[in-house]
Amino acid sequence: MGLLSLGTPLPWEQAKELAHEVRQHGIEQFLHIWRNTKNRQKDRLLWGDEIEYMLISLDRKNRRARLSQRGHELLNTLQIEENEMLNLANQTGEKPDLEALWRPEFGRYMIEGTPGHPYNSSVFDLTTVEANMKRRREIVASLMREDEMILSIGSYPQLGSGDFLEPPHKANGQFSRSLFLPDEVINPHPRFRTLAGNIRERRGSKVRINMPVFHDLNTPRPFIDPSIPYDRSLFPGDKEAKEGAALPDHIYMDAMGFGMGCCCLQITLQAPNVDQARRLYDQLATVGAVMMSLSASSPIFRGYLADVDCRWNVIAAAVDDRTAEERGERPLAKDRFAIPKSRYGTIDTFLGSDDGLFKPEYNDLKLVYDHEIYRHLVNNDIDELLAKHIAHLFIRDPLVIFEELLDQDDSVSADHFENIQSTNWQNVRFKPPPPNSPIGWRVEFRPLEVQLTEFENAAFSVFTVLLARALLAFPDINLYIPVTKMDINMQRAHNRDAVINERFYFRRSSPVDVENTVAELTANEIINGSAEFIGLVPIVQMYLDSINVDENVRRQIERYILFVRGRANGSIMTAAAWIRIFVRNHPEYKFDSVVSSEINYDLAVVLDDIANGRRPAPELLGAGNTV
């Protein structure tokens, strides 16, 4: 999760006084990186994935499944071997033979795993992804107790509801001040608690997260959540729920942990040079919403069935640090900008590239950016589109400043730049090379929901990588749509069963009317093709046909492609749909939207059985696909 540094995080009252200084140095650091790497060429098409897991403790006697705070303990154990091998490699000069790398995430119950080395640019390497993901699960499982499991699911159904944490703690923490989440759910690394506290303090109130409840047969209308402690008075912000923060007919949440406590699948791709990274950034941004709809896996929040299938909006609201002035609720007086949306969202501007396909009208959003920073960048030979992108990111304040990292050599450090860059969480992220590093220009693809099994996660990862390579191999492929349409697409992608019921703005392949290049297409039409658009799967298959692929390798890749096809045409369920059906068919469900502790336990057990191959799930994985 972004930049992790060690040191003493400054409280918000001190940090905000240093925000301008951090921004200034961050821009100088970017300029140094640009000058040193703008002409870099022929980097290999390396890539990697990140999968986030939740550690769960089972009480089989009482049918309880709780999030386990031992996730942090397991992470420390996993990193001991990793650090020992890295230290040995530094001494010998040999490349460390690591199977996986392990990183902390916001939740104390969370673990992030990545491959030990980037995958290389060969097609054969794509066939090793699933096995590597399985090995990661095995490594974590080897450290678990008999009563523990790990799940890769988007949102934990009972996070913030009742008896959900092991060991239990009261929701009375100073950092989140949540009515539902104790601070003990937060990873003890100083960055995470400071993030939670500083977002709340900068905003001037607790975050307000409201997801529409799924109105089942016996759900009250209006739905007024009886589990909210409206009369608590432990902190000043406790009254917000009663004063309107908690909306009728919605599931209310009030802390960063509800968003950053979700899990995801992310893919980072290295491009041969900066220009091709810009092409990938622009083109992949347009497919983010439809890919999210295919991967939907988050239909339950805080113990209630929601009328959405994805976690994206939960996270966007969970890290929304904008003040009332920035949100447009009051006239600007103390703040610099009115900012239309959270720092977690779809991109607001395309970067353009030398493929000649970008047109200014695609950037149809009135972009908010720091004009002083923009002029400084342009005066230092940064082109207009990239300068506006960076100046837009830098309208934000740094959320966590470590006292020990204030004084840096801008020619060799990127900490201040990454402080801002890494807390702009967008559907794609444009990533410059780290200083003095063999790593090149990269793009991070961020909208995918994590899947239950390694087969599904590998399928989405491999498909995304093949699509990216096709976009580089066929520079005439043009997926541009107006930026504002992407925001609409992302909202539609949240809706229940969006993958089969919604239409998304997408570019026609060969529009007859050059003034009408965008159509509203189903996920099936975008993925599998139609009269309006050739289809992303046919594009990937054209790419595979254009290169020399071993027959056995092609056969394995086709399994993944068929799975993506099935998700798009509705013949294979999303995890969100599967979970919703499981809950509604549970004998103890009362058709009132409530996911009880007993239902949650049974759901966790059956999901673990599917993830480990003990229960077939052809409706979720496709016929013939096993774990």
C-alpha positions as a printed NumPy array, in Angstrom:
array([[  0.   ,   0.   ,   0.   ],
       [  1.979,   2.96 ,  -1.241],
       [  5.063,   4.303,   0.417],
       [  6.177,   2.623,   3.643],
       [  8.9  ,   4.391,   5.598],
       [ 10.122,   4.06 ,   9.137],
       [ 10.363,   6.989,  11.508],
       [  8.33 ,   9.364,  13.603],
       [  5.107,  10.471,  11.885],
       [  4.156,  14.054,  12.6  ],
       [  0.703,  14.868,  13.975],
       [ -1.54 ,  16.701,  11.542],
       [ -1.114,  20.142,  13.146],
       [  2.614,  19.932,  12.433],
       [  2.359,  18.076,   9.127],
       [  0.03 ,  20.587,   7.51 ],
       [  2.557,  23.39 ,   8.088],
       [  5.098,  21.412,   6.062],
       [  2.787,  20.446,   3.187],
       [  4.022,  23.184,   0.843],
       [  7.645,  22.282,   1.492],
       [  7.001,  18.607,   0.762],
       [  5.205,  19.475,  -2.461],
       [  8.044,  21.727,  -3.608],
       [ 10.668,  19.068,  -2.975],
       [  8.457,  16.393,  -4.501],
       [  8.306,  18.32 ,  -7.758],
       [ 12.08 ,  18.801,  -7.802],
       [ 12.515,  15.072,  -7.215],
       [ 10.226,  14.305, -10.155],
       [ 12.201,  16.684, -12.378],
       [ 15.445,  14.93 , -11.47 ],
       [ 13.875,  11.565, -12.318],
       [ 12.548,  12.956, -15.597],
       [ 15.877,  14.352, -16.71 ],
       [ 17.668,  11.117, -15.863],
       [ 15.182,   8.656, -17.365],
       [ 13.09 ,  10.392, -20.045],
       [ 15.263,   8.93 , -22.811],
       [ 15.452,   5.465, -21.338],
       [ 14.627,   2.823, -23.983],
       [ 14.07 ,  -0.901, -24.489],
       [ 13.178,  -1.905, -20.955],
       [ 11.78 ,  -5.424, -20.857],
       [  8.041,  -6.012, -20.465],
       [  8.385,  -7.194, -16.893],
       [  5.326,  -7.303, -14.698],
       [  4.023,  -8.477, -11.347],
       [  0.839,  -8.926,  -9.376],
       [ -0.166,  -8.122,  -5.81 ],
       [ -2.71 , -10.261,  -3.976],
       [ -4.036,  -9.293,  -0.561],
       [ -5.231, -11.893,   1.918],
       [ -7.246, -11.838,   5.134],
       [ -6.305, -14.09 ,   8.051],
       [ -9.387, -15.527,   9.759],
       [ -9.71 , -17.361,  13.059],
       [-12.412, -20.039,  13.336],
       [-14.377, -20.922,  16.453],
       [-15.969, -24.133,  15.2  ],
       [-17.835, -24.88 ,  18.414],
       [-19.696, -21.56 ,  18.424],
       [-19.743, -21.081,  14.62 ],
       [-17.798, -17.856,  14.587],
       [-15.307, -16.629,  11.985],
       [-13.303, -13.629,  13.147],
       [-10.545, -11.534,  11.609],
       [ -7.29 , -12.482,  13.3  ],
       [ -4.798,  -9.909,  14.495],
       [ -2.119, -12.576,  14.021],
       [ -1.837, -11.459,  10.423],
       [  0.839,  -9.007,  11.494],
       [  2.635, -11.745,  13.434],
       [  2.665, -14.031,  10.398],
       [  3.891, -11.171,   8.238],
       [  6.877, -10.618,  10.519],
       [  7.764, -14.307,  10.277],
       [  7.437, -14.271,   6.497],
       [  9.691, -11.243,   6.216],
       [ 12.465, -12.716,   8.393],
       [ 13.444, -15.268,   5.736],
       [ 13.005, -12.686,   2.989],
       [ 15.316, -10.199,   4.724],
       [ 17.912, -12.876,   5.48 ],
       [ 18.08 , -13.873,   1.818],
       [ 18.263, -10.26 ,   0.68 ],
       [ 21.087,  -9.53 ,   3.134],
       [ 22.984, -12.594,   1.931],
       [ 22.507, -11.525,  -1.675],
       [ 23.897,  -8.076,  -0.869],
       [ 26.999,  -9.691,   0.611],
       [ 27.6  , -12.188,  -2.202],
       [ 26.331, -10.147,  -5.121],
       [ 24.123, -13.053,  -6.21 ],
       [ 20.468, -12.705,  -7.111],
       [ 18.26 , -13.851,  -4.198],
       [ 16.095, -16.875,  -4.994],
       [ 12.843, -15.707,  -3.421],
       [  9.538, -17.428,  -4.088],
       [  7.494, -14.488,  -2.825],
       [  7.717, -11.082,  -1.205],
       [  5.474, -10.087,   1.7  ],
       [  4.259,  -6.617,   2.603],
       [  1.99 ,  -5.092,   5.244],
       [ -1.392,  -3.659,   4.431],
       [ -3.701,  -1.368,   6.384],
       [ -5.422,  -4.124,   8.333],
       [ -3.582,  -5.985,  11.052],
       [ -5.325,  -9.106,   9.71 ],
       [ -4.052,  -8.513,   6.153],
       [ -1.015,  -9.793,   4.26 ],
       [  0.071,  -8.769,   0.777],
       [  1.966, -11.28 ,  -1.343],
       [  3.803, -10.698,  -4.618],
       [  6.059, -12.94 ,  -6.723],
       [  9.651, -13.043,  -5.514],
       [ 10.815, -11.655,  -8.854],
       [  8.981,  -9.914, -11.681],
       [  7.637, -12.175, -14.41 ],
       [  9.573, -11.729, -17.62 ],
       [  8.314, -10.823, -21.071],
       [  7.945, -14.352, -22.448],
       [  4.509, -15.821, -23.072],
       [  5.626, -19.008, -21.339],
       [  6.058, -17.085, -18.095],
       [  2.316, -16.427, -18.121],
       [  1.779, -20.136, -17.503],
       [  3.733, -19.958, -14.23 ],
       [  1.56 , -17.302, -12.607],
       [ -1.105, -19.581, -11.15 ],
       [  1.483, -21.917,  -9.629],
       [  3.294, -18.981,  -8.028],
       [  0.024, -17.718,  -6.557],
       [ -0.71 , -21.184,  -5.178],
       [  2.744, -21.344,  -3.658],
       [  2.132, -18.038,  -1.874],
       [ -1.025, -19.441,  -0.303],
       [  0.871, -22.563,   0.749],
       [  3.635, -20.524,   2.378],
       [  1.178, -18.555,   4.498],
       [ -0.839, -21.688,   5.295],
       [  2.295, -23.4  ,   6.622],
       [  2.429, -20.818,   9.421],
       [ -1.237, -20.925,  10.345],
       [ -2.78 , -22.644,  13.308],
       [ -5.311, -25.423,  12.865],
       [ -8.169, -23.004,  13.533],
       [ -7.02 , -20.395,  10.985],
       [ -7.57 , -19.808,   7.27 ],
       [ -6.666, -17.186,   4.705],
       [ -9.172, -15.844,   2.211],
       [ -8.661, -13.566,  -0.759],
       [-12.011, -11.771,  -0.847],
       [-12.815,  -8.121,  -1.517],
       [-14.559,  -7.232,   1.723],
       [-14.958,  -9.149,   4.964],
       [-18.718,  -9.47 ,   5.524],
       [-18.707,  -8.675,   9.229],
       [-15.954,  -6.072,   9.425],
       [-17.253,  -3.629,  12.043],
       [-20.224,  -5.781,  12.996],
       [-20.599,  -7.507,  16.348],
       [-18.008, -10.073,  17.387],
       [-15.756,  -9.839,  14.326],
       [-12.202,  -9.556,  15.733],
       [ -9.866, -12.018,  17.475],
       [ -8.908, -11.072,  20.12 ],
       [-11.858,  -8.73 ,  20.683],
       [-11.479,  -5.002,  21.347],
       [-13.88 ,  -2.166,  21.948],
       [-14.373,   0.497,  19.297],
       [-12.906,   3.378,  21.297],
       [ -9.632,   4.129,  19.486],
       [ -8.175,   7.619,  19.303],
       [ -7.034,   7.373,  15.67 ],
       [-10.222,   6.237,  13.897],
       [-12.722,   7.274,  16.592],
       [-15.072,   4.875,  14.85 ],
       [-18.389,   3.722,  16.254],
       [-17.621,   0.244,  14.929],
       [-13.882,  -0.352,  14.366],
       [-11.294,  -0.476,  17.157],
       [ -7.868,   0.91 ,  16.336],
       [ -6.531,  -2.582,  16.962],
       [ -7.64 ,  -3.602,  13.457],
       [ -4.983,  -1.23 ,  12.06 ],
       [ -1.503,  -2.477,  11.239],
       [  0.898,  -1.221,  13.944],
       [  3.27 ,   0.348,  11.401],
       [  3.169,   4.059,  12.296],
       [  2.1  ,   5.096,   8.793],
       [ -1.278,   3.417,   8.958],
       [ -2.659,   4.806,  12.2  ],
       [ -1.334,   8.23 ,  11.273],
       [ -3.105,   7.994,   7.924],
       [ -6.393,   7.172,   9.639],
       [ -6.041,   9.993,  12.137],
       [ -4.756,  12.607,   9.696],
       [ -7.48 ,  11.956,   7.136],
       [-10.069,  12.544,   9.85 ],
       [ -8.324,  15.632,  11.214],
       [ -7.667,  17.18 ,   7.83 ],
       [-11.253,  16.6  ,   6.763],
       [-12.599,  18.14 ,   9.966],
       [-14.927,  15.193,  10.577],
       [-15.032,  11.449,  10.288],
       [-15.324,  10.026,   6.81 ],
       [-18.868,   9.255,   5.647],
       [-19.37 ,   5.981,   3.829],
       [-22.885,   4.999,   2.801],
       [-23.535,   1.958,   0.626],
       [-27.137,   1.28 ,  -0.466],
       [-28.636,  -1.661,   1.397],
       [-30.058,  -4.572,  -0.575],
       [-33.802,  -4.454,   0.057],
       [-34.864,  -8.026,   0.496],
       [-38.403,  -9.291,   1.172],
       [-38.304,  -8.462,   4.904],
       [-35.923,  -5.505,   4.912],
       [-37.644,  -2.493,   6.535],
       [-38.486,   0.488,   4.329],
       [-36.953,   2.838,   5.123],
       [-34.025,   0.875,   6.465],
       [-32.679,   2.615,   9.602],
       [-29.705,   0.664,  10.872],
       [-30.448,  -0.419,  14.466],
       [-26.806,  -1.358,  15.104],
       [-25.536,   2.255,  15.008],
       [-24.859,   3.566,  18.551],
       [-26.426,   6.952,  17.819],
       [-26.168,   8.163,  21.417],
       [-22.49 ,   7.416,  22.046],
       [-20.6  ,  10.503,  23.221],
       [-17.017,   9.319,  23.591],
       [-15.651,  11.633,  20.875],
       [-17.016,  14.866,  19.356],
       [-17.586,  13.135,  16.019],
       [-19.906,  10.553,  17.555],
       [-22.878,  12.838,  16.963],
       [-22.306,  12.904,  13.177],
       [-24.235,   9.699,  12.541],
       [-27.302,  11.075,  14.301],
       [-26.956,  14.456,  12.57 ],
       [-27.235,  13.028,   9.08 ],
       [-23.975,  11.264,   8.219],
       [-25.802,   7.913,   8.35 ],
       [-28.303,   7.893,   5.485],
       [-31.587,   5.971,   5.507],
       [-31.603,   2.844,   3.335],
       [-27.812,   2.695,   3.476],
       [-25.094,   0.789,   5.304],
       [-23.158,   3.422,   7.245],
       [-19.416,   3.214,   7.923],
       [-17.217,   5.872,   9.476],
       [-13.516,   5.024,   9.277],
       [-10.656,   4.549,   6.843],
       [-10.411,   0.886,   7.862],
       [-13.668,   0.02 ,   6.128],
       [-12.083,   0.892,   2.787],
       [ -8.408,   0.149,   3.21 ],
       [ -9.373,  -2.978,   5.117],
       [-10.642,  -4.432,   1.819],
       [ -8.462,  -6.63 ,  -0.401],
       [ -7.676,  -6.325,  -4.093],
       [ -5.688,  -7.679,  -7.018],
       [ -3.308,  -5.197,  -8.661],
       [ -1.015,  -5.584, -11.643],
       [  2.05 ,  -3.479, -12.408],
       [  3.496,  -3.493, -15.929],
       [  6.85 ,  -2.123, -17.042],
       [  6.862,  -0.465, -20.456],
       [  9.829,  -0.211, -22.852],
       [  9.94 ,   3.578, -22.434],
       [  8.04 ,   6.519, -21.025],
       [  5.971,   7.072, -24.16 ],
       [  4.659,   3.542, -24.239],
       [  3.946,   3.758, -20.512],
       [  1.787,   6.783, -21.296],
       [ -0.057,   4.816, -23.975],
       [ -0.722,   1.963, -21.553],
       [ -1.899,   4.392, -18.882],
       [ -4.455,   6.01 , -21.194],
       [ -5.767,   2.889, -22.906],
       [ -5.984,   0.664, -19.817],
       [ -7.833,   3.39 , -17.918],
       [-10.781,   3.015, -20.279],
       [-11.239,  -0.707, -19.557],
       [-11.047,  -0.408, -15.778],
       [-14.78 ,  -0.293, -15.054],
       [-15.739,  -3.268, -17.181],
       [-12.888,  -5.332, -15.728],
       [-14.047,  -4.41 , -12.247],
       [-17.567,  -5.592, -13.078],
       [-16.193,  -8.955, -14.221],
       [-14.243,  -9.35 , -10.994],
       [-16.947,  -8.101,  -8.575],
       [-16.574,  -9.826,  -5.201],
       [-17.832,  -7.453,  -2.469],
       [-21.603,  -7.65 ,  -1.836],
       [-21.618,  -7.442,   1.979],
       [-20.531,  -4.612,   4.278],
       [-20.741,  -4.42 ,   8.057],
       [-23.022,  -7.44 ,   8.289],
       [-25.585,  -6.373,   5.676],
       [-26.18 ,  -7.353,   2.068],
       [-25.527,  -4.288,  -0.059],
       [-27.097,  -3.32 ,  -3.355],
       [-23.615,  -3.052,  -4.848],
       [-21.091,  -5.714,  -5.83 ],
       [-17.772,  -3.85 ,  -5.5  ],
       [-15.657,  -2.118,  -2.879],
       [-14.345,   0.855,  -4.944],
       [-16.743,   3.517,  -3.65 ],
       [-16.236,   2.342,  -0.086],
       [-12.51 ,   3.001,  -0.366],
       [-13.054,   6.31 ,  -2.162],
       [-15.196,   7.566,   0.726],
       [-12.917,   5.99 ,   3.343],
       [ -9.921,   8.12 ,   2.317],
       [-11.82 ,  11.281,   1.373],
       [ -9.813,  13.869,   3.298],
       [-11.35 ,  16.886,   1.541],
       [-12.532,  19.664,   3.81 ],
       [-16.02 ,  21.16 ,   3.592],
       [-14.57 ,  23.976,   1.437],
       [-12.848,  21.522,  -0.906],
       [-16.062,  19.499,  -1.184],
       [-17.908,  22.653,  -2.256],
       [-20.107,  22.759,   0.847],
       [-18.678,  26.142,   1.877],
       [-17.052,  28.993,  -0.075],
       [-13.268,  28.807,  -0.337],
       [-11.634,  30.752,   2.478],
       [ -8.782,  28.77 ,   4.008],
       [ -8.304,  26.098,   1.343],
       [ -6.762,  26.444,  -2.106],
       [ -9.103,  24.471,  -4.338],
       [-12.608,  23.096,  -4.689],
       [-11.934,  19.445,  -5.55 ],
       [-14.679,  17.407,  -7.254],
       [-13.82 ,  13.995,  -5.817],
       [-11.828,  11.932,  -3.356],
       [ -8.153,  11.216,  -3.854],
       [ -9.276,   7.636,  -4.632],
       [-11.069,   7.457,  -7.983],
       [-10.786,   7.232, -11.743],
       [ -8.138,   9.301, -13.503],
       [ -9.035,  12.892, -14.325],
       [ -6.787,  13.473, -17.325],
       [ -5.153,  11.458, -20.088],
       [ -1.411,  11.704, -20.686],
       [ -1.313,  11.253, -24.462],
       [  1.524,   9.542, -26.32 ],
       [  3.193,   9.508, -29.728],
       [  0.601,   7.102, -31.148],
       [ -1.233,  10.187, -32.444],
       [ -4.619,   9.037, -31.142],
       [ -5.185,  11.495, -28.297],
       [ -7.427,  14.498, -28.898],
       [ -7.9  ,  17.395, -26.45 ],
       [-11.66 ,  16.807, -26.283],
       [-11.056,  13.477, -24.516],
       [ -9.903,  15.484, -21.481],
       [-13.389,  16.932, -21.083],
       [-13.241,  17.313, -17.301],
       [-12.482,  20.779, -15.97 ],
       [ -9.206,  19.817, -14.378],
       [ -8.222,  21.241, -11.015],
       [ -4.454,  21.669, -10.854],
       [ -1.807,  23.774,  -9.163],
       [ -1.018,  26.467, -11.737],
       [  2.26 ,  27.456, -10.101],
       [  3.519,  23.876, -10.169],
       [  2.279,  23.497, -13.745],
       [  4.242,  26.575, -14.919],
       [  7.352,  25.361, -13.128],
       [  7.102,  21.963, -14.816],
       [  6.511,  23.449, -18.27 ],
       [  9.44 ,  25.821, -17.77 ],
       [ 11.533,  22.703, -17.124],
       [ 10.579,  21.077, -20.421],
       [  7.694,  18.902, -19.236],
       [  4.983,  18.753, -21.896],
       [  1.576,  20.232, -21.156],
       [ -0.34 ,  16.969, -20.632],
       [  2.183,  15.439, -18.246],
       [  2.662,  18.758, -16.441],
       [ -1.09 ,  19.022, -15.814],
       [ -1.214,  15.429, -14.595],
       [  1.52 ,  16.024, -12.025],
       [  0.151,  19.438, -11.034],
       [ -3.246,  17.815, -10.526],
       [ -1.836,  15.143,  -8.229],
       [ -0.106,  17.863,  -6.238],
       [ -3.266,  19.742,  -5.313],
       [ -3.357,  17.224,  -2.45 ],
       [ -1.574,  17.519,   0.858],
       [  0.863,  14.857,   2.04 ],
       [ -1.026,  12.822,   4.63 ],
       [  1.91 ,  11.344,   6.518],
       [  5.241,  13.108,   7.   ],
       [  8.058,  11.387,   8.849],
       [ 10.228,  13.77 ,  10.805],
       [ 13.419,  11.89 ,   9.918],
       [ 12.714,  12.13 ,   6.169],
       [ 12.144,  15.86 ,   5.88 ],
       [ 15.666,  16.742,   4.738],
       [ 16.525,  14.897,   1.534],
       [ 18.802,  15.215,  -1.447],
       [ 16.271,  15.749,  -4.235],
       [ 18.694,  14.448,  -6.835],
       [ 18.783,  10.942,  -5.336],
       [ 15.536,  10.616,  -3.369],
       [ 11.899,  10.309,  -4.416],
       [ 10.303,  10.109,  -0.954],
       [  8.547,  13.479,  -1.123],
       [  7.307,  12.825,  -4.651],
       [  6.023,   9.381,  -3.656],
       [  4.405,  10.844,  -0.551],
       [  1.939,  12.633,  -2.833],
       [  1.963,  10.171,  -5.732],
       [  1.259,   7.092,  -3.597],
       [ -1.76 ,   8.662,  -1.891],
       [ -3.456,   9.52 ,  -5.172],
       [ -5.179,   6.173,  -5.554],
       [ -6.567,   6.1  ,  -9.109],
       [ -7.786,   3.304, -11.37 ],
       [ -4.413,   3.367, -13.123],
       [ -1.198,   4.838, -11.783],
       [  1.669,   6.234, -13.853],
       [  4.888,   5.259, -12.045],
       [  8.246,   6.891, -12.836],
       [ 11.43 ,   4.888, -12.265],
       [ 12.882,   5.065,  -8.745],
       [ 16.155,   7.034,  -8.614],
       [ 19.29 ,   5.046,  -9.462],
       [ 17.304,   1.893, -10.14 ],
       [ 17.118,  -0.689, -12.947],
       [ 13.318,  -0.369, -12.732],
       [ 11.731,   1.472, -15.642],
       [  8.535,   3.405, -16.395],
       [  5.511,   1.452, -15.19 ],
       [  1.738,   1.486, -15.1  ],
       [ -0.265,  -0.004, -12.255],
       [ -3.712,  -1.403, -13.096],
       [ -5.808,  -1.028,  -9.949],
       [ -9.576,  -1.615, -10.409],
       [ -9.691,  -5.426, -10.193],
       [-11.414,  -7.032,  -7.222],
       [ -9.425,  -9.893,  -5.729],
       [-10.744, -13.372,  -6.512],
       [-11.274, -16.366,  -4.294],
       [ -8.989, -18.777,  -6.156],
       [ -5.587, -18.67 ,  -7.775],
       [ -7.14 , -19.763, -11.073],
       [ -9.352, -16.662, -11.192],
       [ -6.608, -14.286, -10.077],
       [ -4.216, -15.766, -12.621],
       [ -6.843, -15.515, -15.356],
       [ -7.459, -11.815, -14.771],
       [ -3.743, -11.108, -14.391],
       [ -2.746, -12.943, -17.559],
       [ -5.592, -11.406, -19.563],
       [ -4.627,  -7.9  , -18.426],
       [ -0.975,  -8.467, -19.342],
       [ -1.879,  -9.857, -22.769],
       [ -4.194,  -6.918, -23.413],
       [ -1.404,  -4.522, -22.463],
       [  1.037,  -6.241, -24.801],
       [ -1.526,  -6.168, -27.595],
       [ -1.971,  -2.432, -27.064],
       [  1.786,  -1.979, -27.47 ],
       [  2.034,  -4.358, -30.428],
       [ -0.884,  -2.75 , -32.301],
       [ -0.465,   1.019, -31.849],
       [ -3.502,   1.771, -34.019],
       [ -5.896,   0.299, -31.429],
       [ -7.759,   3.261, -30.007],
       [ -9.855,   2.919, -26.829],
       [-10.087,   6.622, -25.947],
       [-13.396,   7.909, -24.591],
       [-14.032,  11.204, -22.773],
       [-12.675,  11.142, -19.218],
       [-16.083,  12.002, -17.762],
       [-17.546,   8.829, -19.287],
       [-15.086,   6.751, -17.258],
       [-16.522,   8.16 , -14.033],
       [-20.001,   7.142, -15.163],
       [-18.73 ,   3.696, -16.114],
       [-17.163,   3.162, -12.71 ],
       [-20.384,   4.027, -10.921],
       [-22.337,   1.655, -13.139],
       [-19.801,  -1.097, -12.535],
       [-20.653,  -1.007,  -8.807],
       [-24.261,  -1.918,  -9.298],
       [-25.575,  -5.34 ,  -8.418],
       [-24.984,  -7.762, -11.311],
       [-23.528,  -4.923, -13.389],
       [-21.595,  -7.386, -15.531],
       [-24.84 ,  -8.659, -17.076],
       [-27.238,  -5.748, -16.538],
       [-25.292,  -2.533, -17.159],
       [-24.007,  -0.77 , -20.237],
       [-20.673,   1.019, -20.324],
       [-19.468,   3.849, -22.518],
       [-16.899,   2.439, -24.898],
       [-15.295,   3.38 , -28.173],
       [-16.64 ,   1.894, -31.372],
       [-14.093,   0.033, -33.506],
       [-14.992,   1.719, -36.785],
       [-17.608,   4.405, -36.228],
       [-19.594,   5.313, -39.324],
       [-20.244,   8.743, -37.844],
       [-16.896,  10.254, -36.834],
       [-18.73 ,  12.565, -34.452],
       [-20.315,   9.623, -32.638],
       [-17.36 ,   7.46 , -31.675],
       [-18.709,   6.282, -28.294],
       [-21.496,   3.76 , -27.72 ],
       [-23.057,   2.216, -24.615],
       [-22.13 ,  -1.463, -24.705],
       [-22.595,  -4.428, -22.401],
       [-19.632,  -6.118, -20.765],
       [-20.201,  -9.041, -23.131],
       [-19.99 ,  -6.769, -26.181],
       [-16.83 ,  -5.072, -24.881],
       [-15.062,  -8.288, -23.922],
       [-16.288, -10.738, -26.568],
       [-17.078,  -8.338, -29.408],
       [-20.089,  -7.067, -31.321],
       [-20.971,  -5.09 , -34.401],
       [-19.931,  -1.946, -32.516],
       [-16.566,  -3.12 , -31.146],
       [-14.18 ,  -5.881, -32.116],
       [-13.845,  -7.04 , -28.493],
       [-10.95 ,  -7.2  , -26.047],
       [-10.738, -11.005, -26.275],
       [-10.398, -10.938, -30.093],
       [ -7.695,  -8.263, -29.704],
       [ -5.787, -10.518, -27.297],
       [ -6.198, -13.494, -29.623],
       [ -4.973, -11.424, -32.579],
       [ -1.869, -10.654, -30.561],
       [ -1.307, -14.315, -29.693],
       [ -1.785, -15.246, -33.352],
       [  0.884, -12.702, -34.317],
       [  3.614, -14.26 , -32.187],
       [  5.067, -17.74 , -31.941],
       [  3.263, -19.472, -29.06 ],
       [  3.841, -23.087, -28.12 ],
       [  0.702, -25.202, -28.496],
       [  0.668, -26.277, -24.843],
       [  1.214, -22.721, -23.675],
       [ -1.599, -21.462, -25.899],
       [ -3.905, -24.165, -24.547],
       [ -3.333, -23.054, -20.946],
       [ -3.775, -19.392, -21.809],
       [ -7.018, -20.202, -23.644],
       [ -8.412, -21.581, -20.355],
       [ -7.993, -18.127, -18.855],
       [ -9.457, -16.41 , -21.894],
       [-12.5  , -18.71 , -21.876],
       [-13.014, -17.887, -18.204],
       [-12.974, -14.138, -18.927],
       [-15.373, -14.754, -21.827],
       [-17.711, -16.634, -19.498],
       [-17.711, -13.929, -16.854],
       [-18.596, -11.381, -19.527],
       [-21.415, -13.35 , -21.138],
       [-22.914, -14.347, -17.792],
       [-22.327, -18.091, -18.052],
       [-19.881, -17.888, -15.119],
       [-20.947, -16.084, -11.944],
       [-19.022, -13.33 , -10.251],
       [-18.024, -14.014,  -6.654],
       [-20.393, -11.236,  -5.59 ],
       [-23.346, -12.995,  -7.23 ],
       [-22.296, -16.357,  -5.803],
       [-21.999, -14.977,  -2.264],
       [-25.341, -13.206,  -2.489],
       [-27.079, -16.402,  -3.6  ],
       [-25.369, -18.39 ,  -0.839],
       [-26.611, -15.969,   1.806],
       [-30.167, -15.841,   0.447],
       [-30.328, -19.655,   0.308],
       [-28.929, -20.107,   3.816],
       [-31.503, -21.755,   6.125],
       [-30.912, -19.164,   8.845],
       [-31.272, -16.116,   6.581],
       [-34.45 , -14.154,   7.324],
       [-34.573, -12.182,   4.039],
       [-33.944,  -8.987,   6.014],
       [-30.503,  -8.156,   4.541],
       [-28.772,  -9.22 ,   7.794],
       [-25.76 , -11.519,   7.451],
       [-25.552, -13.042,  10.924],
       [-22.421, -14.402,  12.592],
       [-23.583, -17.945,  11.887],
       [-24.159, -17.242,   8.194],
       [-20.807, -15.466,   8.046],
       [-19.11 , -18.518,   9.578],
       [-20.69 , -20.946,   7.122],
       [-19.81 , -18.617,   4.239],
       [-16.163, -18.397,   5.328],
       [-15.911, -22.187,   5.615],
       [-17.399, -22.858,   2.19 ],
       [-15.274, -20.15 ,   0.548],
       [-12.189, -21.745,   2.086],
       [-13.297, -25.134,   0.759],
       [-13.629, -23.688,  -2.75 ],
       [-10.308, -21.861,  -2.538],
       [ -8.525, -25.062,  -1.538],
       [-10.255, -27.36 ,  -4.018],
       [-12.327, -29.279,  -1.495],
       [-15.602, -28.126,  -3.055],
       [-16.166, -27.895,  -6.811],
       [-17.638, -24.594,  -8.   ],
       [-18.126, -24.752, -11.785],
       [-20.673, -21.935, -11.562],
       [-17.892, -19.686, -10.215],
       [-14.858, -21.03 , -12.086],
       [-16.368, -22.429, -15.261],
       [-16.862, -26.037, -16.298],
       [-13.709, -28.121, -16.095],
       [-11.694, -25.518, -14.179],
       [-10.414, -26.733, -10.832],
       [ -8.276, -25.291,  -8.08 ]])
